[in-house]
Amino acid sequence: MRLRSRSDRVDASDPSPFDEVFRREEQAEHRHDSAVESEDYQAVGMLLRESLVSLIAAIRRRTEIPTDVDRPQDANFVAWTDILMNQLCGGGRNKELRQHLKNTAKEAWQLVNWLTHDRSANRTASSIAIHSCQTVIGHFIRVLERQKTDSSDQCPVCKSRNVRTHFDISIQPDGDYYMSCGVCDWTNNPGVTDVATEDESQNAVQQQVPADPSACASLQQSGD
């Protein structure tokens, strides 16, 4: 049943800014798998609620929010969803997508809160709540990555579309996504030298300077 909500464009071996979100989600799944009493399923709802709050915190740290926007309390999932989706999925052409993201998130939030307080909580409701939260987590990660990666669908060096997304925790101040090309090794990671550009420069130098000493001598004789 376990579904890790990483985007298919992100290398699964990379660290992620959403590791805490995944950890809380997995705790909810483990609790669900071992649950017997209604109280156990209520606990699943509580863990899912915490995973959604952690999701908002992770997205918020990586989103530029205008200074004139009123900031709600950190745990106000619905209000923060509205603000973040307006920033990450703004514009008239994204109206339907933006509304879908907001509605899906709000319904999942209402569902986990209901599950947390339902004295008749059961396995079916718990399972549906888990899948609903996984959907929201996947959506939010995708829309965050879209802002970072949709503008670079092609490698700027070799023009290949084999562009991959990774996350590097060492990028200041709090880790960030970067891209690399699977064909020519180009990358926009600020901490990595652009291998493709270096190779191109070396090739240009080699074409201008003869590598064979005899070739140098021939050039001198022809000059004489």
Residue pairs with C-beta under 8 A, 6 or more apart in sequence:
1 29
1 33
1 127
1 130
2 26
2 29
3 131
3 134
4 12
4 22
5 18
5 21
5 22
5 25
5 134
5 137
5 138
5 141
6 12
6 16
6 18
6 141
7 138
7 141
7 142
7 145
7 165
9 145
9 149
9 164
9 165
10 16
10 145
10 165
10 166
10 167
10 177
11 164
11 165
11 166
14 166
14 167
14 168
15 167
15 168
15 169
15 175
16 22
16 167
17 58
17 61
17 62
17 167
17 174
17 175
18 55
18 58
18 137
18 141
20 54
20 58
21 51
21 54
21 55
21 58
21 137
24 47
24 48
24 50
24 51
24 54
25 47
25 48
25 51
25 130
25 133
25 134
25 137
27 47
28 44
28 47
28 48
28 51
28 130
28 133
29 130
31 40
31 43
31 44
31 47
32 41
32 44
32 123
32 126
32 127
32 130
34 40
35 41
35 43
35 44
35 123
35 126
38 118
38 119
38 120
38 121
38 122
39 121
41 115
41 118
41 121
41 122
41 123
41 125
41 126
42 115
42 116
42 117
42 118
42 119
42 121
44 115
44 121
44 126
44 129
44 130
45 112
45 113
45 114
45 115
45 116
45 117
45 118
45 121
45 126
45 129
46 112
46 116
48 112
48 115
48 129
48 130
48 133
49 109
49 112
49 113
49 116
51 133
51 137
52 77
52 105
52 108
52 109
52 112
52 133
52 136
52 137
53 74
53 75
53 77
55 136
55 137
55 140
56 74
56 77
56 80
56 81
56 84
57 74
59 84
59 88
59 140
59 144
60 80
60 84
61 174
62 144
62 174
62 176
63 84
63 87
63 88
63 144
64 87
65 71
65 83
65 84
65 87
69 83
71 83
72 79
72 80
72 83
73 79
74 80
77 105
77 109
78 105
78 106
78 109
81 101
81 102
81 105
81 106
81 109
82 102
84 140
85 98
85 101
85 102
85 105
85 143
86 98
88 143
88 144
88 146
88 147
89 97
89 98
89 101
89 143
89 146
90 98
101 139
101 140
101 143
104 132
104 135
104 136
104 139
105 136
105 139
105 140
107 132
108 129
108 132
108 133
108 135
108 136
111 128
111 129
111 132
112 129
112 132
112 133
115 121
115 125
115 126
115 129
118 125
145 165
145 177
148 165
148 177
149 163
149 165
149 177
149 179
152 163
152 179
152 188
153 161
153 163
154 160
154 161
154 163
155 161
155 162
155 163
155 181
155 183
155 184
155 186
156 186
157 181
157 184
157 186
157 196
157 197
157 200
158 181
158 183
158 184
158 186
158 196
160 181
160 182
160 183
160 184
162 181
162 182
162 183
163 179
163 180
163 181
163 182
164 179
164 180
164 181
164 182
165 177
165 178
165 179
166 177
166 178
166 179
166 180
166 189
167 175
167 176
167 177
167 178
168 175
168 176
168 177
168 178
168 189
168 191
169 175
170 191
171 178
171 189
171 190
171 191
178 187
178 188
178 189
178 190
179 187
179 188
180 186
180 187
180 188
180 189
181 187
181 196
184 195
184 196
185 195
185 196
186 194
186 195
186 196
186 197
187 194
187 195
210 216
210 219
